[in-house]
């Protein structure tokens, strides 16, 4: 295939060189670049001419103060700078047609393409395709990716998505995993992948700091035991978003570790952040319940009072925590009922994954399902909390 590559920097050059082993590639960059196996051109116009696919891998930088070499916690929160991407998209748009596929690689926050970019490139077809690549191993990562992320306007797996998959299959390893979604979902996969790694590193290094200050602990013994825990820590368990962390152990353990971090003067506290996040998540869900109750003028009912299905143990129940925020934050109007024997017309929260699907919800009720699995043919409103994908 004829490929154009705009942004031949540290990542782009190596990625384009891999493509050039199988395809006819031309590249463009504002800097002088000397790739090993493809031609550089002088303008974006030349990089687009007669190209079937045009990749754009330009930076979305922060100010140098935010690059992590020096402290950043005291600085105000800032989005990426998208000026370079916008300029390149606007210029690219002048030289492309609907016969050409534009593929953006640059890292952006979820929602950015739909909000800020897509109107800049009306003349070409557009896909978001961020890379999971580490500096120093770009070529190996291109051929052996953990996954290929592809985002289209509506999450389609056909058409342009299929074309891009077929392109990658000409040079990547067999049995590579593909993750396809909307632009917004692909943006989220990329950036939360990185943040997941950052969180993991921060946690194991906090264990190291606790070991150093506490005494009689080798951090490698603890992290080694966690590393080998494939049932719940490593693997798909707990990767289904729904109600927050609960039970008799997890919240209280984090509270105790919060105390220990303070006592040892570690200087920071992930455990406090975890507990705050747990409560804010429950409050966000309570807010949605109250909004729906106001709209429909209905009471709130939570099905599943215990902390998990098929037990009567209520310690650490996020259902009760959510009900608490409904009542304490929004007044006496929202007295919450739990597990009523006789169904009543109400706004329902499904507190347990996969449960209460056969409950006899009265007509006109609203069911808020944070597990996104309940479906109904009845005359009720079902809200899959956490799924805001645009529907045509």
N, C-alpha and C positions, 0 to 999 in steps of 0.2 A: 504494500500500500504506500501511497505518497503521504508523508507525514511532515507537518510543520511543528516546530517546537520553539515557543516564545518564552524566554527566561532560561538561559543556559548557564546557570550559576553552579553552586556546589552540588546541589541535588540534580538540577536539570541536565547538566552536561553528562553525568554518568547514566542517568535514566535514558537520555536520547541516544547515547552510545550503545546501550543494550538494544534499543529499538532498531538502530541502524544496522545491526547484524543480520536482520531479517527484512528490513524495509528501507525505502528510499526516504531519507530524512534531510531536511534543511533546518537550520537553527538561526535564531535572532537573539541578540542580547545587546544592551547598551555598552557593555564592557568588551574589551578584546578577549576573545576566547579561542583556544586552539584545540578543538575536539579531534579525536584520533581517527574517526571513520565517517564523518559527515561534513557537509559544506555549511559554512556560515554565510548569511546574506546580510545586506546593509539596512534593510527596512522591514517593518512588519508587513507591508504590502507584499514584498517578495516572499516572506515566510508563509503567506496565505495563498499565494498564487498556485492554482491547480492542485492544492492539497486536499485529500479526502478527510483527514482528521488533523486538527490543530490543537496541540496541547499548550496550556498556559501555566507556567510555574514561576510566577513572580512573587516577591516577598510581601507579607502583610505585617510590617514591623511595628514594634513598640519603640518608644524613645530609648536610647541606649541605657538610660537609668534603670530600665526594667529588664535588662537582659540576664539578671541573676548572678552576676559576678560580685555585686555588692548588695547590701540589704534593700529590700523592696517593701517590707511589711508596713512601713510608715507612709508609703506613697499612696495617692488616691487610686482607686480602681479605674482601669481604662480598657476600652475595647482596642482591638487591633487597628492599625491605620490602613485603610483600604484605598488610599489615593492611587497607588501604583496600579492595582488591579483595575480600578475604574478607568484610568487613562488607557490602559492596554485594551480593555474591552471596547471602549469607544473607538479607538483606532482600528482594532480588528474588525469591528462591525462595518467599517467603510469598505472593506476589501473581501467580504465573504458573501455567500449566498446560502439558500436553504439546501443546496447540494452538499454543504460542508458541515462537519460536526465539530463543535467547539468543546474542548474538555478542560475544565478548570481543575488544577491540582492544589492550589494555595489553601492554607488553613484559614478558616473563618468560623465565627460563632454561629450556632443554629439560628436560622431565620434570615441570615444576611443576604443570601442569593435572591430569595423571593422578595425581600424588602429593598435591596440596594443595587443588585447587579442585573437582574434579568431584563429590565427595560433598556439596558444599555446595549444589548446584543440581539435585536429583533431580526436581523438578516440571516443569522445562522442558527442551526440546531444546537442545543446546549445540554451538557451533562456535567455533573460534579463528580470528581474521581480523586479524592485525596489519597496520598500515599502514606503507608506506615514504614518509614525508612529511617535507618540510623546512619549518621555520618560515619564514614569509614568502611561501611559495608553496603553502600548503595547498590552496586551492581549485583551482589549476591541477593540482597533483599528484593530487587526487582524481579529476579528469576525465581526466587523461592519465597514469595510473600506469605505472611500469615493469613492474609485475606485480601481480596480485591473489593474495594468499596465503590459502589456505583449509585449515584443519586440522580433521579429524573424528576420531572415536575410532579407526576402522580404516582411514582413508585413502580412504573411499568417494567416488566422483565422482558419485553419484546422490543422490536424496532431498534432504536439507537443503542439501548442497553445491550441487546443481543449482538449488534455489530461490534461494540467495544469488547465484549467478552470474546468474540471470535478473534479479534485483533490480538488480545493478550495471550490467547491459547497458542499463538504461533511462536512464543518464546518463553513462557513461564512453565514451571514444573507441573506435571500431571497431578490431578486430584486437589488442585488449589481450591480453597473455599471462596465463594463469592457471596457478598452481602449487598443486596439490592433494596433500595428504599426511595423515599422522596429526597429532594435536595436537602430538606431540613433534617431528615433522619441520617443521611450520610454525613452532614456537617456534625451532628451529634456523635455518631460512631467515632469519627476521627478524634474529636477533642476530648471526649470522655474516656477514650482508650488511653490517651496520654495522662489524663488526670487520675485514672485508676492506678496507673503505674506510680505516679507521684505519691498517691495516698499509701500505697503498699510500701514504698521506700520510706516514707515518713514514719509509718508505724513500726517497721523493723528497727529503724534508727532510734525511735523513742524507747523501744525495748532495750537497745544498747545503752542509752543514757541511764535508764533505770538500773540496769545491771551494774554500770560503772559507779553509781552513787549508793546503791543498796548494799553491795558486797556479797560475796559467796555465790555469785551467779556468773556463768559463762553464757553470754548472749547466744552463741552458736548452738548450744544445747537446746535452748528454747526455740529459736527460729528453725533449727533442723527438724524438731518435732512438728512444728507447724507446716513446714515444707512438705513433709510426708503425709499430711492429713488430707487425703484426697476425697474423703466422703463429703465433707461440708466446707472446708476452707478452700481447697483447690478443686474447681469443677463447677458444674452448673447450679448446684444447690444454693439457694438464697439469691439467685440472679433473676427471680421473678418479682418485679415491683408490685407492691400491694399495700398492706398495712405495715406499720413500722415494726422494729425489733421489739420483742416482748418476752414474757416468761419470767420465772423466778430467779434466773441466773444472770442473763445478759445485762439488764439495766443496773441491777445492784452491783455487779462486778465492775461496770464502768464507773459507778459512783465511788466505789472503794478505791479504784485506781486513780480517780480524780483526786481523792484525798492523799494517796501515796505520792503522786506527782508534785502536789503542793508541799507535802512534808519534806520530800527529798530536794526541793528547790530545783527541779528539772528546768524550770523557766518557761515552759509552754505546756499545753494540755490538750492533746487530741481527744481525750476521754470526755472532757467538758464539751468540746465541739460535737462529739457524737451524741451526747445527751441533749444538747440544745437542738441539734438537727432532728432528733426523734420527736421532740415536743413541737417544733415548728411544723414538721410534716403532718402531725396529728391536727394541729390548728388549721393548716391549709385545707385539710379534708373537711374539718368541721365548718369552715367558711363556706365551702361548696354546698354542704348539706343545708346550711342556713339560707343560702341564696335560693336553692331549689324550694325549700319550705316556704320562703317568702313569695316566690313566684306562684306557687300552686296553693298557697294558704293551707298547708297541711302540717301535721305534727311530724316529728322525727322518730324513727324506729331503727334500732341497730340489732341486726341478727348475728348472733355469735358473740356472747359476752365474755366467754373465757378467752385465755390468751392464744389458744389454738384449737382446731377442731377435735372433737371426741374426747375432751377432758373437761372436768368441772373446775379446773384451777384458774383463778382469776388474777393472781399476782402478775404484775407486768402486762396486763391486758391493754393493748392499744385501742381496742374498741371502747373500753371504759375511759381511757385518756381522751379519745376523740369526743365521746359524749360529754365529758367534763368541759371541754372547750366550747361545745355547743351551748351548754348551760351557763358557764361562768363568764364567757366573753360576750354573749348576746342576749342575756336577760332571761327572766323567768318564763317568757313565752315559749322557750325551747326546752322544756322538760323532756328528757329523752326516755323512751321506753325500750326495754331489752327483751327480745325473744317472747313476744306475746303469744299466748296460746290461741286466742281468737284473732285472726288477721283484721287489721283496720286499714282504711285508706290513709296512706302516709307517704312520706319520703323515707325510703329504706336504704340503709347501708349494709352491704354484704361483708361482714367482718371476717369470714372464714373462706379461704380459697376453695372453690368447687362445691360449696355447701349452699343449701336453701334454694336450689334451682327448681325444686318441686313445690315450693311454698305457694300457697294460694293467695297471690297478691290481688287485692280488690281492684276493679277497674278504676282507672284514673290515678293510680299510684305512680310514684317515681322510684326507680331502683338505681342506686348509685353503686356500681361494681368496680372497686379498685383493682380487681384481678382480671377484668376484661374478658370474662368467659361466659357470662350469662346472656342467653338469647331468649326472646319471648315472642310468641305470636299474639299474645293478649293485647288488649287496649290499655297498655301501660307504657310509660316512658323509661327506656333503659339508657343509662349514661355510663359509658366505659371510661371511668376516670383515668386520665393519663394517656388517652388516645385522642389527640386533636387533629389527626391527619385530615386534610381537606378532602371532601368527597364531592365528586362530580355529579 
